[in-house]
Amino acid sequence: MGKTIRERRPARMRAFGIASMVWAVLLMVATALPAAAAPQNGWDEVDGERYWYDDGVMARDKQVYDPESDAWYWFDADGTMARDKDVYIPVSNEDRSRGKWVRYDADGHMVKGEDFRYGGWYYFDPVTGEMLKGFTYVPSNGGKWVFYDYTTGQMAHGERYIDGSHGDEPGWMYFDDVTGAVLYGWQFMTTDPDGGLAATRWVYYHASTGRMVKGWHTIDGVARYFDETTGAYVFGGAQSEGEAYDLLAMVNAERARSGVAPLAWDDEVAEAARLRASELSITFSHYRPDGSGFQEVMPFRLELGRPYTCAENIAMRQRSAEAVNAAWTSSMGHHYNMVNPESTVFGAACFIDGSGTKHWVELFAAY
């Protein structure tokens, strides 16, 4: 007799088969679902990176203007938006020898106007965003001419030689240590920070070009000579140190009559007085030729935390120490400086310029 034998599959195998069919169906469904489409135009953001599309094509190695934010952006070769970086944009991919450097900020916006970065100031054209180099007039600080390095684009400060390689007039110039503005007129230069007043010189930057003058020049109606190599002004006179020292005894006699302790001669203060007496042949004023105050010459002016007094008497054309002392003594303000009890040290100078005119200075201070 025939007999049919059916084998029953274990329940474990039946479950596996059902699961396989389910996964297959899910896979088919997942495959059939379309991927998230990139935008046809405009922005797309993926994992924190921003991209731009034009007609469905990702922007690469390209600058883009977004009218909604009213800003220009740059997208690198991989399509990511540039942030906090400088980018060279050529005229075209066919001509990369010409173009412009621009900068993008942390938001990817093209920088325009002044920008401080990398330890210095830069300037970008307010319209095109191009990094400007060479001499540029900028509106900050009331308007000023500044110089941006031909290579790096960074603003110049301090003394700088313009080599003329880009068509500019060659020569030494000085740019304000803070604002970078071109300085004109008299400037006091230090050749050695540790050399004291002996390592200093006065120079003059031309009133229109800003270049350091050398040789003979007429300034404020006076013919003056500047060293042909260093540009240092040659005062063309001599110090009368004997007459200057005579003033100490006269001042101390007046202090004694006022019941005030005598002053001591101080060589550093006297050196400062000699410089000031020379400066009076340029500008007869308590302000120096560059507009700074007379106290800037004092040897201890930058020592913080130590109180001191500082005063100055000036005069010119008196022919002797006795004559100038008499003039100062009869003047209330000058006399007060002479007998001020807070002062403890003294220095004086008499500079005789090339025409024979004497310029007198007394400096009073307290350590």
C-alpha positions in Angstrom: 0.0 0.0 0.0 1.3 3.3 -1.0 2.1 5.9 1.8 2.8 9.6 1.5 5.0 11.0 4.2 5.0 14.8 4.9 7.8 16.3 6.8 6.9 19.3 9.1 9.6 22.0 9.1 10.5 23.2 12.5 8.7 26.4 13.7 12.1 28.1 13.9 12.7 27.7 10.2 9.1 28.9 9.3 9.7 32.1 11.3 13.0 32.8 9.5 11.3 32.5 6.2 8.6 34.9 7.1 11.1 37.4 8.4 13.2 37.2 5.2 10.1 38.0 3.1 9.3 41.0 5.3 12.8 42.4 5.0 12.7 41.8 1.3 9.5 43.8 1.0 10.9 46.6 3.2 14.0 46.8 1.1 11.9 47.0 -2.1 9.9 49.9 -0.5 13.0 51.7 0.7 14.6 51.3 -2.7 11.5 52.7 -4.4 11.5 55.9 -2.1 13.3 58.8 -3.8 16.4 60.4 -2.0 16.0 63.9 -0.5 16.5 66.1 -3.5 18.9 69.1 -3.4 17.2 72.4 -4.0 17.0 73.6 -7.6 18.2 77.1 -6.6 19.5 78.6 -3.4 20.8 77.3 -0.1 21.2 73.7 1.2 22.7 72.8 4.5 24.2 69.3 5.2 25.9 68.4 8.5 26.5 72.1 9.3 28.0 73.0 6.0 26.2 75.3 3.6 26.0 74.9 -0.1 24.4 76.8 -3.0 22.7 75.5 -6.1 21.9 77.2 -9.4 19.5 75.3 -11.7 20.2 72.2 -9.6 24.0 72.5 -10.0 26.1 72.9 -6.9 28.3 76.0 -6.9 31.9 75.1 -6.8 35.0 77.4 -7.0 32.6 80.2 -7.5 31.3 83.5 -5.9 27.6 83.9 -5.5 25.4 86.9 -4.7 22.4 86.2 -2.4 19.8 89.0 -2.8 17.9 87.9 0.4 21.0 88.6 2.6 22.4 91.2 0.2 25.9 89.6 0.5 28.5 87.9 -1.6 29.7 84.4 -0.8 32.4 82.1 -2.0 32.1 78.3 -2.5 35.3 76.2 -2.6 36.0 73.4 -5.0 34.2 70.9 -2.8 31.1 73.2 -2.7 31.5 74.3 0.9 30.9 77.9 1.8 34.1 79.8 2.7 34.3 81.3 6.2 37.0 83.4 7.9 39.4 83.1 5.0 41.0 85.2 2.2 40.2 84.0 -1.4 41.8 84.9 -4.7 39.2 85.4 -7.4 40.6 85.4 -10.9 39.1 87.4 -13.8 38.2 84.0 -15.3 39.3 80.4 -15.2 41.0 81.0 -18.4 42.9 84.0 -17.1 44.0 83.5 -13.5 46.9 85.9 -13.7 44.6 88.8 -13.0 42.0 89.0 -10.3 41.5 90.3 -6.7 42.0 89.2 -3.1 38.8 89.3 -1.0 38.0 88.2 2.5 35.0 86.4 4.0 33.9 86.7 7.6 32.6 84.0 10.0 29.2 84.2 8.4 30.6 83.8 5.0 29.8 87.4 4.0 32.4 89.2 1.8 34.2 91.8 4.0 34.0 95.5 2.9 35.7 98.5 4.4 38.3 98.3 7.3 38.9 94.9 9.0 41.3 94.0 11.8 42.7 90.5 11.5 46.1 88.6 11.7 47.4 91.3 14.0 46.8 94.3 11.7 44.4 96.4 9.7 43.3 95.8 6.2 40.9 97.7 3.8 38.5 96.2 1.3 36.8 98.2 -1.4 33.3 99.2 -0.2 31.8 98.2 -3.6 33.9 95.3 -5.0 35.4 93.9 -1.7 38.9 93.9 -3.3 41.7 94.0 -0.8 43.4 97.4 -1.4 47.2 97.8 -1.4 49.5 100.8 -1.5 48.3 104.3 -0.6 44.7 104.6 0.2 42.5 107.3 1.7 40.1 105.9 4.3 37.3 107.8 6.2 38.1 106.6 9.7 39.7 108.9 12.3 38.3 111.9 10.5 39.8 110.8 7.2 43.5 109.9 6.6 46.0 108.7 4.0 47.4 105.3 5.0 49.7 102.7 3.3 48.8 99.0 2.9 51.7 96.7 2.2 52.1 95.9 -1.5 52.3 92.1 -0.8 50.3 91.4 2.4 47.8 94.3 2.3 48.4 95.1 6.0 48.5 98.7 7.2 51.9 100.2 7.9 52.8 101.8 11.2 56.0 103.7 12.2 58.9 104.5 9.9 58.7 102.9 6.5 60.7 103.2 3.3 58.6 103.4 0.1 60.8 101.9 -2.6 58.9 103.3 -5.6 58.5 99.9 -7.2 54.8 100.5 -7.8 55.1 104.0 -9.2 55.1 105.9 -5.9 57.7 108.5 -5.1 60.5 106.7 -3.2 61.6 107.9 0.3 61.2 107.5 4.0 57.8 108.1 5.5 56.3 107.9 9.0 52.9 106.4 9.7 51.2 107.0 13.0 51.9 104.3 15.5 48.2 103.9 16.4 46.1 105.1 13.4 48.5 104.4 10.6 47.9 107.9 9.2 50.7 109.5 7.1 52.5 112.1 9.3 53.8 115.4 8.1 56.1 118.0 9.5 58.6 117.6 12.4 59.0 114.2 14.1 61.3 113.2 16.9 63.1 109.9 16.1 64.9 107.5 18.4 67.6 105.5 16.8 68.4 103.4 19.9 65.8 102.9 22.6 68.6 102.4 25.2 70.8 105.2 23.9 69.1 108.1 25.7 68.6 111.5 24.3 72.0 111.3 22.5 70.5 108.6 20.2 67.7 110.8 19.0 67.2 113.2 16.1 64.7 115.6 14.6 63.5 115.0 11.1 61.0 116.7 8.8 58.5 115.0 6.6 57.5 117.2 3.6 54.2 119.0 4.2 52.6 117.7 0.9 54.4 114.4 0.0 55.1 113.1 3.5 58.7 112.1 2.4 61.6 112.8 4.8 63.6 115.8 3.6 67.3 115.9 3.2 69.7 118.7 2.4 68.6 122.3 2.4 64.9 123.1 2.7 63.0 126.2 3.6 60.5 125.5 6.4 58.3 128.3 7.7 60.4 130.8 5.9 63.7 129.6 7.5 66.4 127.8 5.5 67.3 124.6 7.4 69.8 121.8 6.7 69.1 118.1 7.1 71.7 115.4 7.0 71.9 113.9 3.5 72.0 110.4 4.8 69.9 110.2 8.0 67.7 113.2 7.5 68.6 114.5 10.9 68.2 118.2 11.4 71.5 120.0 11.9 70.9 122.7 14.4 74.0 124.6 13.4 74.7 126.2 16.8 76.4 125.5 20.1 75.6 125.1 23.8 76.9 127.5 26.3 77.2 125.1 29.3 79.0 127.6 31.6 76.2 130.1 31.4 73.6 127.4 31.9 75.3 126.2 35.1 75.5 129.7 36.5 71.7 129.7 36.6 71.7 127.1 39.4 73.3 129.5 41.9 70.9 132.3 41.0 67.9 130.0 41.4 69.1 128.7 44.7 69.7 132.2 46.0 66.1 133.1 45.2 64.9 129.9 46.9 66.9 130.9 50.0 65.2 134.3 50.1 61.9 132.4 50.0 62.9 130.0 52.7 62.9 127.0 50.4 65.6 124.2 50.2 68.1 124.4 47.4 68.0 122.4 44.2 70.6 119.9 43.1 72.0 119.9 39.6 71.0 116.7 37.7 73.0 115.7 34.6 70.0 113.8 33.0 67.7 116.8 33.5 70.4 119.1 32.1 70.7 116.9 29.0 67.0 117.2 28.5 67.3 121.0 29.0 69.9 121.1 26.2 67.6 119.3 23.9 64.8 121.7 24.7 67.0 124.7 24.2 67.9 123.4 20.7 64.2 122.8 20.0 63.4 126.4 20.8 65.4 127.4 17.8 62.7 125.6 15.7 59.6 126.5 17.8 59.6 128.9 20.7 56.9 127.2 22.8 56.4 124.8 25.7 55.2 122.5 23.0 57.9 120.7 21.0 58.1 120.9 17.2 55.9 117.8 16.8 53.3 119.2 19.1 54.1 117.1 22.2 54.6 118.6 25.6 58.0 119.6 26.9 57.8 117.0 29.7 58.3 114.3 27.1 62.0 114.9 27.2 62.3 114.3 31.0 64.4 111.1 31.6 62.0 109.6 34.2 58.7 110.6 32.6 57.7 106.9 32.0 58.5 105.5 35.4 55.1 104.7 36.8 54.1 104.8 40.4 56.5 107.5 41.4 55.1 111.0 41.9 57.1 113.9 40.5 56.8 117.5 39.6 57.9 118.9 36.3 58.1 122.5 35.2 59.9 124.6 32.5 61.0 128.2 32.1 62.0 129.3 28.6 63.3 132.6 27.2 65.2 133.9 24.2 67.4 136.8 23.1 68.6 137.7 26.7 72.3 138.1 26.4 73.4 136.8 29.8 72.4 134.4 32.6 71.9 137.5 34.9 69.5 139.1 32.4 67.4 136.0 31.8 67.3 135.2 35.5 66.1 138.8 36.2 63.3 138.4 33.6 62.1 135.1 35.1 62.3 136.4 38.6 60.0 139.3 37.8 57.4 137.0 36.2 54.9 135.5 38.6 54.6 132.1 36.8 58.3 131.7 36.2 59.2 132.8 39.7 56.8 130.2 41.1 58.6 127.4 39.2 61.9 128.7 40.6 60.8 128.6 44.3 58.4 125.7 44.2 59.2 123.6 47.3 58.2 120.3 45.6 61.1 120.5 43.1 64.4 118.9 44.2 66.5 118.7 41.0 67.4 121.2 38.3 68.9 121.4 34.8 69.5 124.3 32.5 70.7 125.1 29.0 71.6 128.0 26.8 71.7 127.2 23.0 73.2 129.8 20.7 71.9 129.3 17.1 73.7 130.1 13.9 72.5 133.8 14.0 73.9 134.3 17.5 70.5 134.2 19.2 70.4 132.6 22.7 67.7 130.2 23.7 67.3 129.6 27.4 65.7 126.7 29.3 65.3 125.8 33.0 63.8 122.4 33.9 62.6 121.7 37.5 61.7 118.2 38.7 61.4 116.0 41.8 62.5 112.4 42.1 
